[in-house]
């Protein structure tokens, strides 16, 4: 068992250039510099330590994610600006699913309906136990908490477009990255100054 065999070469682009091309339910994968991120990557033999979804709310681009406080929505520009690490942008391959446009609406509906749920520390620990000891896990019918990649996989699976073919609760960020249904687009440049303007996206006027 090793790291992902293929990691996208960085195609660096500033946020202001990619913002207008991001669509609802695009996937963002993160490789952080936090200690917990590094530990997660080592435990999972993964290049990535976090996964999230994009969503347009009116004219504001948001990111939906399961993070420390729970499942939350925050401005995309702020999320990228405050994250100390690599942020990779992926799009769904529309030819993977014949009714992808309609199904993506179902992904977004599920993603929004889960906002406010707790972060699934228990699910994450059970996932690690499953990985270490082949402990059998069963997905809860209506989870009351989820960790990041479990949340992303569940949203797509409920809409009939499983990214990984794995149970939600055993899905790690590396499984999302290895999905044949996603295509790497770019790596977003880290710009801490963008976090200083929270009332609007940090884009030129």
Secondary structure, 3 states (H helix, E strand, C coil): CCCCCCCCCCCEECHHHHHHHCCCCCEEEEEECCHHHHHHHHHHCCCCCEEEEEEEECCEEEEEEEECCEEEEEEHHHHHHHCCEEEEEEEECHHHCCCHHHHHHHHHHHHHHCCCCEECHHHHHHHHHHHHHCCCCCCCCCCCEECHHHHHHHHHHHCCCCCCCCCHHHCCHHHHHCCCCEEEEEEECCCHHHHHCCCCCCCCC
